[in-house]
Amino acid sequence: MGFPISVDLRNGDPAAVDRAFEWLREVDARFSPFRADSEVSRLDRAEPAPNGLSPDLAHVLDLCDHYERATGGAFSARIPGRGLDPCAVVKGWAVQRAADLLAAAGSTSFVINAGGDVATSGGPWRVGVRHPLEADRYCTVLEVTSEAVATSARYERGNHILDARTGRPVTDLLSLTVVAPTLTVADATATAAFAMGVAGIEWAAEQEGCEVFAVDADHGVHRTAGLPVAGASVAGASVAG
């Protein structure tokens, strides 16, 4: 998938961690647009599939279409010149499914950190939101119990998030973090909102169950009233973004 993944498992079956990573490797093989033999790449080439789309890919594409409609086309898995690329939805969805595997195996307390996007259970846990300009600083530290935290930003990969309406990189935001009940929602909402630019901050805040922290290109800080900023000492920590 192109990013590091770590698991902090406090209880439950340790073997479930192996099953979770097996699932993530399967997702990488099936959904990566960078693998010529993946289901996504074959669909992009319009190669016929004997059994049609897999239910998982059909679900992912439905999610992509939902966020494209919801953002007025700013978010899209089909940006001209780039081919089919559902990664912005696949990452959060796949890691949330891995978290569900841990929970199904009896774990009630864990954190999965997938390249800075975090799924949690059985906290409270502290999640640091990285400063978009200074890698050794946090903008804020969040306290979550069983929520997910995802950040879209420019500091790791540059201006890689495009507004699909224009095909141009979004430059009026530095970072945007979403707290949501699942990583599927948090990650997709953060990316879709970032693709909208500054207007996406309000849009993300209006999504059900979502809290938002964002830094714009003028270094202005935006946060929703319900953002779970950390208070007392808690179980552990991860870095979002």
C-alpha atoms as a printed R data frame, in Angstrom:
    type eleno elety resid chain resno       x       y       z
1   ATOM     1    CA   MET     A     1   0.000   0.000   0.000
2   ATOM     2    CA   GLY     A     2   3.005   2.269   0.173
3   ATOM     3    CA   PHE     A     3   2.805   3.267   3.843
4   ATOM     4    CA   PRO     A     4   3.819   1.742   7.201
5   ATOM     5    CA   ILE     A     5   1.184   0.093   9.380
6   ATOM     6    CA   SER     A     6   1.560  -0.648  13.090
7   ATOM     7    CA   VAL     A     7  -0.757  -2.309  15.607
8   ATOM     8    CA   ASP     A     8  -0.852  -1.747  19.368
9   ATOM     9    CA   LEU     A     9  -2.941  -4.663  20.670
10  ATOM    10    CA   ARG     A    10  -3.740  -4.510  24.394
11  ATOM    11    CA   ASN     A    11  -5.937  -7.619  24.631
12  ATOM    12    CA   GLY     A    12  -7.587 -10.299  22.501
13  ATOM    13    CA   ASP     A    13  -6.032 -12.876  20.165
14  ATOM    14    CA   PRO     A    14  -2.554 -11.894  18.870
15  ATOM    15    CA   ALA     A    15  -3.063 -14.213  15.891
16  ATOM    16    CA   ALA     A    16  -5.738 -11.798  14.693
17  ATOM    17    CA   VAL     A    17  -2.984  -9.294  13.926
18  ATOM    18    CA   ASP     A    18  -1.537 -11.752  11.394
19  ATOM    19    CA   ARG     A    19  -4.977 -12.174   9.836
20  ATOM    20    CA   ALA     A    20  -5.398  -8.410   9.667
21  ATOM    21    CA   PHE     A    21  -2.104  -8.033   7.803
22  ATOM    22    CA   GLU     A    22  -3.031 -10.886   5.464
23  ATOM    23    CA   TRP     A    23  -6.190  -8.943   4.634
24  ATOM    24    CA   LEU     A    24  -4.224  -5.748   3.996
25  ATOM    25    CA   ARG     A    25  -1.804  -7.574   1.689
26  ATOM    26    CA   GLU     A    26  -4.798  -8.998  -0.174
27  ATOM    27    CA   VAL     A    27  -6.251  -5.509  -0.568
28  ATOM    28    CA   ASP     A    28  -2.948  -4.230  -1.920
29  ATOM    29    CA   ALA     A    29  -2.879  -6.999  -4.529
30  ATOM    30    CA   ARG     A    30  -6.506  -6.526  -5.562
31  ATOM    31    CA   PHE     A    31  -6.972  -2.752  -5.432
32  ATOM    32    CA   SER     A    32  -3.610  -1.136  -6.204
33  ATOM    33    CA   PRO     A    33  -3.651   0.958  -9.407
34  ATOM    34    CA   PHE     A    34   0.128   0.447  -9.505
35  ATOM    35    CA   ARG     A    35  -0.123  -3.331 -10.014
36  ATOM    36    CA   ALA     A    36  -0.890  -4.324 -13.586
37  ATOM    37    CA   ASP     A    37  -2.642  -7.518 -12.491
38  ATOM    38    CA   SER     A    38  -4.910  -5.961  -9.839
39  ATOM    39    CA   GLU     A    39  -8.671  -5.945 -10.258
40  ATOM    40    CA   VAL     A    40  -8.602  -2.143 -10.345
41  ATOM    41    CA   SER     A    41  -6.031  -2.053 -13.140
42  ATOM    42    CA   ARG     A    42  -7.914  -4.666 -15.150
43  ATOM    43    CA   LEU     A    43 -11.124  -2.667 -14.798
44  ATOM    44    CA   ASP     A    44  -9.308   0.509 -15.852
45  ATOM    45    CA   ARG     A    45  -8.187  -1.303 -19.012
46  ATOM    46    CA   ALA     A    46 -11.783  -2.430 -19.573
47  ATOM    47    CA   GLU     A    47 -10.745  -6.074 -19.475
48  ATOM    48    CA   PRO     A    48 -13.803  -8.310 -19.051
49  ATOM    49    CA   ALA     A    49 -14.089 -10.101 -15.719
50  ATOM    50    CA   PRO     A    50 -15.637 -13.584 -15.975
51  ATOM    51    CA   ASN     A    51 -17.659 -13.086 -12.781
52  ATOM    52    CA   GLY     A    52 -18.097  -9.322 -12.984
53  ATOM    53    CA   LEU     A    53 -16.907  -6.920 -10.311
54  ATOM    54    CA   SER     A    54 -16.133  -8.374  -6.916
55  ATOM    55    CA   PRO     A    55 -18.559  -7.214  -4.192
56  ATOM    56    CA   ASP     A    56 -15.686  -5.417  -2.446
57  ATOM    57    CA   LEU     A    57 -14.699  -3.403  -5.517
58  ATOM    58    CA   ALA     A    58 -18.338  -2.615  -6.296
59  ATOM    59    CA   HIS     A    59 -18.693  -1.286  -2.732
60  ATOM    60    CA   VAL     A    60 -15.526   0.818  -2.996
61  ATOM    61    CA   LEU     A    61 -16.646   2.320  -6.308
62  ATOM    62    CA   ASP     A    62 -20.044   3.128  -4.787
63  ATOM    63    CA   LEU     A    63 -18.247   4.983  -1.984
64  ATOM    64    CA   CYS     A    64 -16.137   6.884  -4.537
65  ATOM    65    CA   ASP     A    65 -19.274   7.865  -6.445
66  ATOM    66    CA   HIS     A    66 -20.929   9.012  -3.202
67  ATOM    67    CA   TYR     A    67 -18.092  11.371  -2.340
68  ATOM    68    CA   GLU     A    68 -17.863  12.626  -5.914
69  ATOM    69    CA   ARG     A    69 -21.534  13.596  -5.825
70  ATOM    70    CA   ALA     A    70 -21.289  15.013  -2.299
71  ATOM    71    CA   THR     A    71 -18.375  17.303  -3.235
72  ATOM    72    CA   GLY     A    72 -19.822  18.477  -6.529
73  ATOM    73    CA   GLY     A    73 -17.094  16.647  -8.422
74  ATOM    74    CA   ALA     A    74 -14.088  17.967  -6.478
75  ATOM    75    CA   PHE     A    75 -13.300  14.432  -5.358
76  ATOM    76    CA   SER     A    76 -13.095  11.724  -8.010
77  ATOM    77    CA   ALA     A    77 -11.461   8.333  -8.476
78  ATOM    78    CA   ARG     A    78 -11.374   8.979 -12.221
79  ATOM    79    CA   ILE     A    79  -9.360  12.153 -12.777
80  ATOM    80    CA   PRO     A    80  -8.497  12.530 -16.501
81  ATOM    81    CA   GLY     A    81  -4.963  11.509 -17.323
82  ATOM    82    CA   ARG     A    82  -4.529   9.453 -14.163
83  ATOM    83    CA   GLY     A    83  -6.737   6.426 -14.733
84  ATOM    84    CA   LEU     A    84  -8.925   4.759 -12.142
85  ATOM    85    CA   ASP     A    85  -7.494   5.337  -8.663
86  ATOM    86    CA   PRO     A    86  -9.787   4.576  -5.691
87  ATOM    87    CA   CYS     A    87  -6.910   4.653  -3.157
88  ATOM    88    CA   ALA     A    88  -8.368   7.619  -1.270
89  ATOM    89    CA   VAL     A    89 -11.299   5.406  -0.276
90  ATOM    90    CA   VAL     A    90  -9.557   2.023  -0.235
91  ATOM    91    CA   LYS     A    91  -7.038   2.916   2.471
92  ATOM    92    CA   GLY     A    92  -9.490   3.870   5.207
93  ATOM    93    CA   TRP     A    93 -11.970   1.160   4.224
94  ATOM    94    CA   ALA     A    94  -9.315  -1.568   4.249
95  ATOM    95    CA   VAL     A    95  -7.776  -0.533   7.568
96  ATOM    96    CA   GLN     A    96 -11.215  -0.246   9.156
97  ATOM    97    CA   ARG     A    97 -11.912  -3.806   7.997
98  ATOM    98    CA   ALA     A    98  -8.633  -4.858   9.634
99  ATOM    99    CA   ALA     A    99  -9.792  -3.181  12.857
100 ATOM   100    CA   ASP     A   100 -13.074  -5.063  12.593
101 ATOM   101    CA   LEU     A   101 -11.107  -8.328  12.341
102 ATOM   102    CA   LEU     A   102  -9.298  -7.522  15.593
103 ATOM   103    CA   ALA     A   103 -12.581  -6.714  17.299
104 ATOM   104    CA   ALA     A   104 -14.206  -9.895  15.998
105 ATOM   105    CA   ALA     A   105 -11.329 -11.884  17.511
106 ATOM   106    CA   GLY     A   106 -12.120 -10.477  20.946
107 ATOM   107    CA   SER     A   107  -9.912  -7.403  21.225
108 ATOM   108    CA   THR     A   108 -11.562  -4.450  22.922
109 ATOM   109    CA   SER     A   109  -8.456  -2.255  23.192
110 ATOM   110    CA   PHE     A   110  -6.139  -1.515  20.261
111 ATOM   111    CA   VAL     A   111  -4.826   1.087  17.841
112 ATOM   112    CA   ILE     A   112  -3.981   0.611  14.164
113 ATOM   113    CA   ASN     A   113  -1.803   3.399  12.763
114 ATOM   114    CA   ALA     A   114  -1.734   3.277   8.966
115 ATOM   115    CA   GLY     A   115   0.604   5.925   7.643
116 ATOM   116    CA   GLY     A   116  -0.739   8.427  10.163
117 ATOM   117    CA   ASP     A   117  -4.402   7.498   9.872
118 ATOM   118    CA   VAL     A   118  -5.583   5.872  13.075
119 ATOM   119    CA   ALA     A   119  -8.370   3.444  14.036
120 ATOM   120    CA   THR     A   120  -8.871   2.974  17.775
121 ATOM   121    CA   SER     A   121 -10.853   0.887  20.224
122 ATOM   122    CA   GLY     A   122 -11.168   0.812  24.000
123 ATOM   123    CA   GLY     A   123  -9.375   4.044  24.851
124 ATOM   124    CA   PRO     A   124  -8.995   6.720  25.825
125 ATOM   125    CA   TRP     A   125  -6.051   7.137  23.456
126 ATOM   126    CA   ARG     A   126  -4.051  10.211  22.541
127 ATOM   127    CA   VAL     A   127  -3.551  11.009  18.868
128 ATOM   128    CA   GLY     A   128  -1.173  13.793  17.932
129 ATOM   129    CA   VAL     A   129  -1.944  15.883  14.845
130 ATOM   130    CA   ARG     A   130   1.321  16.778  13.148
131 ATOM   131    CA   HIS     A   131   2.172  20.413  12.514
132 ATOM   132    CA   PRO     A   132   2.000  20.929   8.723
133 ATOM   133    CA   LEU     A   133   5.200  23.001   8.603
134 ATOM   134    CA   GLU     A   134   7.313  21.624  11.460
135 ATOM   135    CA   ALA     A   135   7.679  17.846  11.503
136 ATOM   136    CA   ASP     A   136   8.764  17.689  15.150
137 ATOM   137    CA   ARG     A   137   5.713  19.544  16.507
138 ATOM   138    CA   TYR     A   138   2.023  18.810  16.997
139 ATOM   139    CA   CYS     A   139  -0.763  21.255  16.165
140 ATOM   140    CA   THR     A   140  -2.978  19.617  18.719
141 ATOM   141    CA   VAL     A   141  -3.424  16.326  20.567
142 ATOM   142    CA   LEU     A   142  -6.774  14.576  20.408
143 ATOM   143    CA   GLU     A   143  -8.308  12.169  22.897
144 ATOM   144    CA   VAL     A   144 -10.422   9.407  21.386
145 ATOM   145    CA   THR     A   145 -12.020   6.252  22.715
146 ATOM   146    CA   SER     A   146 -13.144   4.136  19.770
147 ATOM   147    CA   GLU     A   147 -13.093   6.698  16.975
148 ATOM   148    CA   ALA     A   148 -10.880   7.074  13.909
149 ATOM   149    CA   VAL     A   149  -8.635   9.994  12.950
150 ATOM   150    CA   ALA     A   150  -7.404  10.763   9.415
151 ATOM   151    CA   THR     A   151  -5.383  13.629   7.999
152 ATOM   152    CA   SER     A   152  -4.938  14.835   4.438
153 ATOM   153    CA   ALA     A   153  -1.993  17.173   3.963
154 ATOM   154    CA   ARG     A   154   0.686  18.458   1.617
155 ATOM   155    CA   TYR     A   155   3.795  17.955   3.761
156 ATOM   156    CA   GLU     A   156   4.676  14.338   2.892
157 ATOM   157    CA   ARG     A   157   3.818  14.104  -0.812
158 ATOM   158    CA   GLY     A   158   3.615  17.731  -1.859
159 ATOM   159    CA   ASN     A   159   0.657  19.027  -3.848
160 ATOM   160    CA   HIS     A   160  -0.688  15.560  -4.661
161 ATOM   161    CA   ILE     A   161  -4.389  16.131  -3.958
162 ATOM   162    CA   LEU     A   162  -6.177  17.497  -7.008
163 ATOM   163    CA   ASP     A   163  -9.488  19.264  -7.382
164 ATOM   164    CA   ALA     A   164 -11.025  16.996 -10.017
165 ATOM   165    CA   ARG     A   165 -13.141  19.873 -11.292
166 ATOM   166    CA   THR     A   166 -10.036  21.694 -12.479
167 ATOM   167    CA   GLY     A   167  -7.353  19.010 -12.509
168 ATOM   168    CA   ARG     A   168  -5.130  21.334 -10.469
169 ATOM   169    CA   PRO     A   169  -3.503  20.755  -7.068
170 ATOM   170    CA   VAL     A   170  -5.244  22.183  -4.031
171 ATOM   171    CA   THR     A   171  -2.987  24.820  -2.466
172 ATOM   172    CA   ASP     A   172  -5.226  26.856  -0.139
173 ATOM   173    CA   LEU     A   173  -5.019  24.227   2.622
174 ATOM   174    CA   LEU     A   174  -1.994  22.825   4.455
175 ATOM   175    CA   SER     A   175  -3.707  20.019   6.358
176 ATOM   176    CA   LEU     A   176  -7.155  18.810   7.278
177 ATOM   177    CA   THR     A   177  -7.917  16.248   9.989
178 ATOM   178    CA   VAL     A   178 -11.225  14.458  10.507
179 ATOM   179    CA   VAL     A   179 -12.396  12.498  13.556
180 ATOM   180    CA   ALA     A   180 -15.223  10.088  12.723
181 ATOM   181    CA   PRO     A   181 -16.789   6.852  13.977
182 ATOM   182    CA   THR     A   182 -14.884   4.759  11.401
183 ATOM   183    CA   LEU     A   183 -11.698   5.163   9.421
184 ATOM   184    CA   THR     A   184 -13.682   4.554   6.235
185 ATOM   185    CA   VAL     A   185 -15.544   7.798   6.882
186 ATOM   186    CA   ALA     A   186 -12.661   9.757   8.412
187 ATOM   187    CA   ASP     A   187 -10.185   9.070   5.607
188 ATOM   188    CA   ALA     A   188 -12.568   9.547   2.698
189 ATOM   189    CA   THR     A   189 -14.044  12.699   4.239
190 ATOM   190    CA   ALA     A   190 -10.594  14.197   4.894
191 ATOM   191    CA   THR     A   191  -9.446  13.598   1.313
192 ATOM   192    CA   ALA     A   192 -12.722  14.709  -0.252
193 ATOM   193    CA   ALA     A   193 -12.792  17.862   1.866
194 ATOM   194    CA   PHE     A   194  -9.185  18.690   1.031
195 ATOM   195    CA   ALA     A   195 -10.011  18.371  -2.679
196 ATOM   196    CA   MET     A   196 -12.601  21.120  -2.178
197 ATOM   197    CA   GLY     A   197 -10.026  23.495  -0.715
198 ATOM   198    CA   VAL     A   198 -10.940  25.859   2.115
199 ATOM   199    CA   ALA     A   199 -14.622  25.367   1.336
200 ATOM   200    CA   GLY     A   200 -14.175  21.732   2.291
201 ATOM   201    CA   ILE     A   201 -13.640  22.601   5.954
202 ATOM   202    CA   GLU     A   202 -17.267  23.594   6.438
203 ATOM   203    CA   TRP     A   203 -18.437  20.705   4.244
204 ATOM   204    CA   ALA     A   204 -16.527  18.181   6.346
205 ATOM   205    CA   ALA     A   205 -17.895  19.681   9.556
206 ATOM   206    CA   GLU     A   206 -21.420  19.146   8.232
207 ATOM   207    CA   GLN     A   207 -20.902  15.417   7.665
208 ATOM   208    CA   GLU     A   208 -22.635  13.217  10.220
209 ATOM   209    CA   GLY     A   209 -20.437  12.261  13.161
210 ATOM   210    CA   CYS     A   210 -17.402  14.237  11.940
211 ATOM   211    CA   GLU     A   211 -15.225  16.710  13.833
212 ATOM   212    CA   VAL     A   212 -12.606  18.739  11.975
213 ATOM   213    CA   PHE     A   213  -9.243  20.411  12.575
214 ATOM   214    CA   ALA     A   214  -7.658  22.254   9.634
215 ATOM   215    CA   VAL     A   215  -4.823  24.651   8.855
216 ATOM   216    CA   ASP     A   216  -5.169  26.820   5.757
217 ATOM   217    CA   ALA     A   217  -2.397  28.215   3.568
218 ATOM   218    CA   ASP     A   218  -2.414  31.482   5.527
219 ATOM   219    CA   HIS     A   219  -1.753  29.449   8.707
220 ATOM   220    CA   GLY     A   220  -5.268  30.044   9.962
221 ATOM   221    CA   VAL     A   221  -6.539  27.300  12.283
222 ATOM   222    CA   HIS     A   222 -10.099  25.990  11.990
223 ATOM   223    CA   ARG     A   223 -11.727  23.548  14.406
224 ATOM   224    CA   THR     A   224 -15.212  22.330  15.198
225 ATOM   225    CA   ALA     A   225 -16.666  22.849  18.655
226 ATOM   226    CA   GLY     A   226 -16.829  19.126  19.381
227 ATOM   227    CA   LEU     A   227 -13.204  18.353  18.499
228 ATOM   228    CA   PRO     A   228 -11.988  15.945  21.233
229 ATOM   229    CA   VAL     A   229  -8.876  17.778  22.418
230 ATOM   230    CA   ALA     A   230  -6.868  15.724  24.956
231 ATOM   231    CA   GLY     A   231  -7.020  16.445  28.630
232 ATOM   232    CA   ALA     A   232  -5.861  14.013  31.330
233 ATOM   233    CA   SER     A   233  -3.324  11.221  30.964
234 ATOM   234    CA   VAL     A   234  -4.531   8.392  28.719
235 ATOM   235    CA   ALA     A   235  -3.535   4.907  27.572
236 ATOM   236    CA   GLY     A   236  -1.189   5.549  24.670
237 ATOM   237    CA   ALA     A   237  -0.351   7.741  21.708
238 ATOM   238    CA   SER     A   238  -0.127   7.738  17.922
239 ATOM   239    CA   VAL     A   239   0.695  10.433  15.402
240 ATOM   240    CA   ALA     A   240  -1.966  11.358  12.844
241 ATOM   241    CA   GLY     A   241  -0.803  12.596   9.495
